[in-house]
């Protein structure tokens, strides 16, 4: 709907209009200054070529529209004491956020060298998009931001993640119309079906239709308004349109429209909170149609600039070498009348300073955008109360994630406003459905009577399920970056969907943790990877990809961890540790299918604390030098390695075997390369300096080689793992064709231990027969042999 503003109902008085426009002009002036100036920041002398940066970088196109929105948000924050957070979705939109943060004074509080005067302004200009300076995205260095924006598509999801369990918060999300063309953004509009107006805050999306991307028009700007309005209505929003290019008219429209939207939000919340009615409302959103590069040069060298794609980045490219272009830049900057906006010291004049909110009500200073300030530790139960009873190692099968579910159930129960479980329609599939005893799945859309029969749908559920890994990851990131806790469980093959989002979050954490003391530590992002490669019986090759671990190891060791607990009690120990940690992305690899259980709770705690260790009960090298080290990481890898040890003990009773299990994958790295790596001495005590190491690994073999390439005994390390071979296989057949099975491991030991190369010929022949028989049986019967399916450790 269009907001109609008549002469008799103008929301802004002439004085308010004058001051709002002046404040907006100050924002725009600073945004242009960041792109162009290295001297003469207030244009107190004629602009000269030497005042211009030698390399012009930055993006102008979306800045005026973003600052326009921010200024109008400030008006209502001041008037109504609103708690507002702002997310900048357009790529490279930092000049607007930086300008507003600077004018609010918070930027100078965080960075005193960028003081609110001429000296500080020049410092800000020179640092922008300069070596050693600040980026053109809303990077972690930008106060008020939890959304980097360097990769498009996640702004709305981040906004809803921030709003969950924050009933007082309004998150204004500026959605770039180029960003709106991405798949993740298109899906995240549906987040409103998960927002509870009683316990959550509100998200106000502002779709910024400035018409162009880098070099093309945007789709949503070129469809009829009624079609766009219908699209937003179909997504569940009530669209309000603000359109034009005359600042005086647009200010009145925006003021009225924001008042209307905030009023609708408050009405929705008051109704729900006073009546308990959680019927899904139609939330407001704004479509802001303003020119690309609004208020900038309309034409340069005969080419249209304002309201065209040429305004996207640097509208005037050659002011240093072209006097005509230099004059255009000077006229452009002087059009904002900086002499009216800044005093003799270069500070914003007092009447304009009063246009910004105070303290934490300033958008740039909102504590939710530095979520570690608001972080509350989880109230966690003692994991010993959830231990799986292990009477004998390797004698009982059970699902590790089913055990974890009982722990997570009580984590949710104790932290009903501070913890969420995320997953793409797979909580029950991943055997975590035990959590439904205390909380269902969040659902604000229609509920049918039959849903009561096992649907577990609930408007206040703590389990967040949607079949979009992008949206879930975005929610989770927004949730933890604003100080709350959670766990995201997903299938191993499809965690790759969020590879790029994982990369972006890891980069955010690295900057925040290592370089920005003012950013408080936030809860860790915990990913539980399950439904693993080795148990994809009917899903086949498409579901066989453990390569997410390779992606993780590419990131800074300061912010990523990988855990491969071999059984349920180790999974409990690892999960407890991860939920207590801060400023990490913790990746836990644990299958949902029944697996052998090995360690008591106390043994598991000791083993996981070390992260890597010798299992004495599975070793035969006590008080002697080993002939071979059998190492493993992962549940199937552990079972097959133990089965191989049992075979080797039977055929070669005097073979000295050291059995090493790895829980924390980064323990394999040298301490000099990773803060949690092992010293060379400790590594040698486990893996020797000259003995063969047969390493059975959950994922691709090259990853172990990557982590251990400069270890002393690396040349003797022979890694088995997934080799990209699979189909519709039984579990053991899949293990065989990738050579992680017990028989292939034994063959490798015979080949690698010098004294077995000749004496082990007959055993090796028998092992190969077992491989063939296992494959033939699987193809004939459609199932693995009983002695494989029901194998237990007998020592």
N, C-alpha and C positions, 0 to 999 in steps of 0.2 A: 504494500500500500504506500502511496505517496503521502508524506506529511505536509498538509496544507498550512501555510502561515499567512494569515491576513494582517493587514495593517493595524487592525484593532487588537490583535492578540500576539504581538511580537514578544517572544520570551526574553529578548535582550533589550535593555534600555540603550539609548545612544551611547552612554558612557561605558556600559559593559561591552557593547560592540566594539567601541574604539579600543579598549584595553585588551580584549581578547584578540583582536586583529593585530595589535602591536606585539603582543606576546608571541603570536604565531609568526609574525615577521622576524622576530628575534631568533626563533627556532630555525627558520629557513635561512637566515643570514649565516648562522653558525654552520649549518649543513653545507652550504656553498663554500664557506671559508675553509672547512676541513678538506674539501676536495682540491681547492686551488692555492691557498695562501701559505707562504713560508715567511712572510714579513708583512708589515703594515696591516695588522689584523683589523683595525677599526677604520681603515681608509682615511686616515687623517692627513694623508698627502695623496697626490695623484697616483693611481696604480701604474707601476712600472713592471717591465718584464722580469726584473730581478726579484720582484715580490712573489712571483709565481713559482710553484714547485717545479722541479726539473722533470718529475715523472708524475703524470696526472692519473690517479687511481681513485675509484670510488663509484658510487651509484646514486644518482640524484632522483630518478624517476618517481619512486614511491615516497620519498621523504616528506614532501609537502602534505600529502594526504594523511600520512601517519601522524605528523605533528599536529595537524588540524584536529584529528581525533583526540590526541592526548590532551590538547589544550581544553577541549570541551569536557573531557572526563574530569580534568582538574576542577572545573567550575562546579560540577555536581559533588565531587568529593568534598570540596569546601562547604558547599551549601548543606549537604545532607550527612556529612561525616561518614562517607562510604569507605569501605575497605576494598580497594581496587588493585588488581594486578594486571599488567599489560604484556601480551605476547606478540612479538613482531614476526609475522609469518613470511612476508616478502623477502626474497634473498637479498643480501647486501643492504638491508635496511637500517644498519647501525647509525648512520648520521642523525636520523630523527631521534632515536633512543638516546644517543650520546648528547645531543643538543638539549633535550628535555632534562636529562639527568644533570647536566651542567647548570642549566638555569635554575633548577630546583635546589642547587647547592650541595646535593648529596655526592655528586661526582668529585667535587673538590674536598669533601670530607674524607672520601676513600683515598683520593690521590692528591695530597696537599700541594704537589708541585704544579698541578693544574688549577691554580687558584682562581677565584671569581673576579679577575681583573684583567687588564690588558696583557700582562706577562703570562698569566695562566692560560688565557685564551690563545695566545700565540703558541704556547707549548702544546695545547690540545690540537691546534691546526697542524703543527709540524709532525706530531706523532701519528696522525691518522694515515693509515695505509702507507706507512713508511717503515723501513727496516728497523727492527727493534721496537716498533711502536704498537699501534692497536689496529685491529682488523676492521673490515667493512661489514662483517656480520656482527650479530649481537653475541659475541664470544663471551666466555666466562669472565673476562676482564670488564665486561659491561655491567655496571650496577643495575639492578632491576630486571635482569634477564635470567630465565631458566631455559631459553630456547635459542640455540645458536643460529639456526636458519640457513646455514651453509648448504644443507640438503633439504630440499623442499618436500612438504607433504605432511608434516607432523604437528603443526601448530595447534589444530583443534584438539587432537588427542592429548597433547601436553596440557592444554587448557582444562580439559575435563579431568585429567589426572590430578591437577592442582585443586580443582573444585571439590572432588570427592572428600567427604568428611570434614569440609571446611565451611560450615553453614553460614558464616558471616562474609565470606569472600565472593567478590564478583571478578571474574576473569574476562577481561576484554581481549578478544583474539582478533588481530588484524590478519585477514586471510588474503594473500596476494592472488590476483586473478590468474597469474601464471601458475602459482602453486596449486590453485584449485583444479588444475588439469591432471594432477597426479592421482594415481590409484589410491594410495593411503589417505589422502585428504578426502577424496570422494567417499570413501567408506566411513571415515571418522565422523561425518555428519550424523550418522546413526547413534553417536554417543549419547544423544539426548534420551534414548530409550533406556538408559542406565542411570540417569541422574535423578536422585530422590530429593524432592523439594523440601522435605523435612530435615534430613540430616546432612545434605550436601549444600554447597554454595551454588552459584549460577555462572554460566558461561554465556557471554554475549558475543557471538561471532559478528565480525564486521567485514563483509566481503568487499574488498577494495577494487572496484572496477575502474582501473585507469587505462585499460584498453589494450596494453601491449606488453609483450615479453621482451627479450633481448632484441629480436629482429622480426617479430611476427605479431599479428593481433592475437588477442586471447579469445577463447571460445565463448565464455560466458558474457563477454562484453559485446558480442556480435549476434546474440540471439534476442528476440523480442522480449520486452519487459514482462509481458504476461506469461511467456514461456519460462522465464527465470523465476518468476513468482510462483508458478505452478511447481517448478522443480523444488524450490525451498519448502513449499507447502507439503509436497510429497515426502520430504525429509522430516517433516514434523515441526517446521518453524513458521512463525508469522513474520513475513518480510516487511521491513520499512525501508523506503527508498529515499535517499538524499542525492540529488543530481544537479549538476550545474558547474559554472566556472566563475561566477561573480562572487567574490569573497563575502561581500555584505549580505547577499541573499543566502549564500551557503551557510554562513555562521548562524543566521536565524533558523534555517532549516535543521541544522545539526543540533542546535541547542534544544529545539522542540522535540526532535526525534529521540535524542538521548533521554530527555525527561520522560517521554512516553515509554521508552523501553525499560528504564529503571522502574518506573511506576508499574509496568506489567510484571516485571520480575518480583517486586515487592508484593504485589497482589497475589501472585501464584504462591509465594512462600508463606504469606500470612494465612491464606486459606488452608493450605496443607498443614501448617503447624498448629492452627487453631482447631481444625476439625479432624486431623489424622487422615484426611483423604489423600491417598497417593495416586489417584488417577493421573495418568500421564498428561501434563499440560502441553499446550502449544507455546513453546518458548519464543521470545522475540529474537530477531536478528536484523542487522542493518546491511543494506546494499549501498555503499558509498561510491557514486559514480563521479569522479573528478578527473581532470586532465592529467595525463602522464607528464611529470615535470612541471606541474602547476606553478605559475608565477615566474617560470624561467624564460629564457629567450624563446620567442615564438618562431624565429627563423634564423638560420645561420648559413651564409653563403648560398642563399637561394633555396635552401632545403628546410622543409617544415621540421620543427623540433618539438615545441610544446604540443602535447596531445598526440604524440607520435613516438615510434620506437626509438628515434634518435635521442630522446630525453632519458633513456634508460640508464646510461652510465654517465659519461662526461660529455655534456652537451656541446661544449666548445673545446676543441682538441688542441689548438695551436696558438694560445695567447702569448707564448714566449717568443715565437718567431713571426707572428702575424699581428701588426699593430691594429688592424681592423678587429681581429678577434679579441685582442686585449681590451679594446674599447667596449666590446659587447659585454665582456665579463665585468668590467667596471660599472657600466650602466646597470647591469643586472643586480650587482651587489648593492649599489647605491639606491636602487629602487625600494629596498627595504628600510631606508632611512636610519642607518645605524646611529646617527647622531641623536636621534630621538629616543633610542632604546637603551643606550649605555651612557653612563656618566663619564666624568673626566678621567676616572681611574680605570674605566673599561668594565665596570660592574653594571649589571642590570639595574635600571632605575627603580626606586623604591615602590612606586605604584604598581609596577609590573611584578616585582618580587612578591607582592601581596596576592598575586593571581595564583600562586602555587600553594598547595597544602603544606602543612608543617609536620616535622618529625616523621614517624613511621607511616603517616598517611600519604606522604609523597610516594608516587608510584615507583620511582627509582629506589626508594628506601624501604619499600614494603618487605617485611621480614620473610614473607613466603617465598620471595625471590632469592633469599639466602637461607634456604630451608633448614640448614643445620642449626640456625639460631632457635628454631622451634622444635627441634628433634627431642622426642621423649624415648628413652630406652624401652624396649619391649619387656613386659612382665612374662618371663618364660618359666615354664615348669621344669622340674628336674628330669632330664631325659632318662635317668635310671628307672623312673616309674613306668617307662614305655618299652623297656628292654625286651627283646625276644629271648626266651629261655633257650640257651645252647648247652645241652648236656654233653654232647660229643661233637667235635669239629667235623663238619662235612657230612653229617648224618641225616639232616632234615632239610626239606625244601620249603620255602615260604617266599611270598612276595615282599621285597624290601619296601616298596612304596606303600603297601597296605599297612605296614608297621609305622611308617612315617606319618600316615594319615591320622593315626590316633594322637600323635604328638601335635600335628598341625591343628587338629580339632580343638585342643585345649589352648593352643597359642591364639587361635581366633577367639575362643571364649573369654580369655583374659584380656584381649586387646580389641574390643569391638569397635573402636573408633580410630585404630592406629595400625591396622594390619589387613591386607587383602591378599587373596589367592587368585591369581590370574591364569587363564588357560583357554585355548580355542576348542571348546566343545568336547573336552577330553578328560575332565576331572574324574568321571566314573571310569572311563576307559583306562586311565592311568592308575586306577585303584586307589584314588585319593578321596573317594566318595564318603569315607568315614567322617569327613568334616561336616557333612549334611546333618549330623546329629545336633549341631549347634547353630548352623547357619546355612541357608539355601543359596541359590544362584540369583544374583540381582537381575530383576526383570521388571521394567516399567511399562511394557507394551501389553497387549491383550493377554489375559489368562483365561483358559478354558477349563471347564469342570474336570476333564480327563487329566489335566496337568497335575491334579492332586495325587494321581496314582504314579508316583515315582518321578514326577517332573522336577520336584525340589525348587520350584520357582518362588521368589520372594522379593517384594519391593525393597526390603532392607537387607538383602543377602550380602554376605562378605565375599562370596565367590563371584568373580567377574569372568563370564564366558561370552565370547563372540568369535565367529569364525573368520577373524582377521588378525593374524599375528602382528601386523603393523599397528593396528589400533590398540591392541592389548599392550604391546611394548611401549607405545606412546603414553597410554594411561599410566603404566607402571613407572616410566621415567618421570612424568609429571608428579606422580604421587611421592616418589622418594626424593626428588629434588625440592619438594616442599616439606620434607622432614619426616615422612611416614615410611612404613616398612611393608614388605611383601615378598611373595615368591611367585615366579612365573614357571608353570610346568607345561612342557610342550614336547611333541614328537621330535626325535632326533633328526629325521630326514628333512623336517620342515622348519626347524629353527633357522635354517639358511635364509628363510624369508626376511628375517630381521638382521642379516649380516651387516648391512650398511648402517642400520640404526644402532646396533651394538658398537660399531666403529665410532660413530659420532659421540655416543655417550662416554665411551672410553677416553676419547680425546678431551671431552669436557672435564671428566674427572681428573685426568692427568694435569691439565692446566690449573684446575682449582686446587688440587691437593699439593702440587709441587711449587706453584708460583704465586698463589694468591692467599696470603695469610688472612685476609679479611673474609674469605669464604669459609664458613664453618663446615666441619665434616658432616656429610649426609649419610643416611642409611645405605647400605650396599644394595646393589641390584642383584638379586639371586635368581639364577636360571636353573631349573631342574630339567635336565634332558633325559627323556625316558622313551619307552617304546623303541628299543635300540635296534641297531643294524642286525644283530645276530638272531633276533627273533621276529622275523618278518615273513612268517610261514606262507601266508596267502597274498600278502601285499607285494612281495617280490622286489625286483630290482629298483623300482621307483622309490621305495622306502628304505633303501640301503645306502646311507651316506653319513658317515661319522665325521665328516670333514670340518664341522664347525670348530672343532678344537684347533685346527690349523689356523683358522681366522683369529681365534682368541690369542694364540701365542705370538701373533704379529704385533700386538699392542704392548704398551709399556708394562713391564713387570711390576711396576709400582701400583698398578690398579686392577690387574686381572689375576685370578686364581682358577685352577682346574682341579677338581677332586673326582676320583674314581673309587668310591667306597665299594669293597668287595661283597659286603653283606648288609643286612638290615641294621645291626647295631652300629656299624661304621657309618651308615647313612644317617642315623640319628645323631651321632657325634658331629659329623660334618655339618648337618643342617643347623644344629644348635650353634656351632661356631660361626657359620655364615650369617645367621640372623642377628648375632651380636656384633658383627663387624661393621665398619664404616668405610666409605670411600673406596669400595671395591666393586668389581663385577665378579661374582662368584659363580662358576659353572660347575654344576654337580651332575655327574653322569651315573644314572642308576636305573636299572630296568624294572618294569612293572611285573614281569612274569615270575613264577616261583623259581628261586635259585637256592643252592645250598647255603647254609648258614654255618659260620666258622668260629666266630669270636664271641665270648661273653661280653657284657657291657663294659666291664672293667678292662678287659683285654682290648676291646675296641677303642676305648678312650685313650689308652696308652699308645696303641698303634697309630691312631689318627693324630695324636699330638706330635708324634715323631714324623708322621707323613710318609715314612718309608721305613721298612724294617724287615728283619729276618724272622720267619716263622719257624721256630725251633722244632715244633712238632712235625713239621713237614720236611725237615732237613736231615741229612745223614752225615754231615761234615763236622759234628761237634768235636772241638779240641783238635781239629786237623785242617790241613789245607784242602780246599775243595778241588774236585776235578772239573766241575762245571757249576755255574750259577744259573738257576732257573728263576727268572724274574717275570713278573706279570703286573698288569694294571687293567682293571675292568673285571666285571663279574664272570662272563663266559671265559675270558682269558685266564682268570684265576682257577676256575674249575678244570679247564682243559690242561692247565699246567700241573695241577695237583694229580690229575689222572695220569699224566705222563710220568710224574715222579713215581707213582705206584707201579707202573709198568716197568720202569727202569730198575726200581728196587727188586722186583721179582726176577728180572733177567740178569741183572748185574749187582748182586748183593754187596759187593765191596766198593761200588761206585760212591764217591763222596759228593753229595749234592747239597748246595746251599740254596734255600728257597727264599726269595725276596719278593715282598709284595709292596706295590707303590699305590698310595692313596692320593698324595699331593704331587701332581705331575711336575711341578716346578722344582721339587726337591732334586730332580735330575740335573738341574743346571748348577754351575759353579756359584758359590756364594758371591764371587766378584761380579757376576752377571745378573744375579737376581737376589732380592732381599731375603728370600726364603730358600735359596739354594743351599746345597751341602758344600762344606769345605772339601778339598781334595782328599784329605786324610779320611774323613768320614765316608766319602764315596768309595775310596779304595777298600775300606773295611767291609763294605758290602759287596762290591763288584770285583774286587781283586785288581791287580795291575797287569796280569798276563794270562788269566784263565778265560776260557770261552764263556760268554754270557748269552744264553738263549732267552730272549725277551719276548714274551707273548703279550701283545698290546691290543687294546680295544679298537683303536682307530688305524689310520694309515701309518705304515712302518716308518716312513720318512720323518715323521714328527719326532720320534724318539732319537733318530740320528741328528736331527736339527738341534735338539736340546742338549745332546751329549757330545757333539762333534769335537769339542776340544778337551774332552776327558782323557785321562791317561790310557784307559783300556778301550777306547772307542773302536779301535781296529778289530777287537775281538768280540764286539757286540753285534749279534745277529738277531734282527727284529722280525717277528712275525706279526702280521696285522691284516687289515682289510685291503684287498688288492683289486677292488672294483670288479669283482666277479660274483655274479649272483643271478638268480631267477626265482621261480617259485620253488623254493628249497625247503627241506626239513632243516631244523637247526644244525644238526650235526653234518649234514651234507654241505651246508653253507660254510661251516667251519673247515671242512676238508678242502673244498675248492679254493679257499683262501689261506690254507696251510696254517691255521691256528688250532687245529685239532690235536689231540693227544698223540696220535700216531705220527703225524708229521713232525711234531716236536721231538719225539724220541728218535726219529730218523736223523734229525739235525744234530742231536746230541752225539749219536754214534759217529757221524761224519766229523764232528768238531773235537771230540776227545781223542787224542792220539792213540791211546792204548785200546780203544774200542773199534778203530777203523778196520782191523783185521778180525778180531775176535767176535765182533758184533754182526758179522755178515748174515748169519742165519736169523738172528732177531730182526734185522732190517728187512729181510725177505718176508718174514711173518707180518711185520708191521704194514708193508705194502699190500699184502693180501687182505689185511683187516680194512684198509682204506677201500679197496675195490669191493669187498663184501658189503661194507656199510653203504656205499653208493648204490649198489645193485638192490639191496634190501629196501632202501628208501624209495627207489623208483618203482619197485614191485609192490610194496605195501603202503606207500604214502605216509610212512611214519618211520622213525628211527628204531633201531633194535632195542629191546627191553634193557639190555645191559648198558646201553648208552643212556637211554631216557631215565633210568632209575639208578644210575651209578651213584654210589656214596663212597666217601673216603674210609678205607679200612686200615690205613697205615701200612 
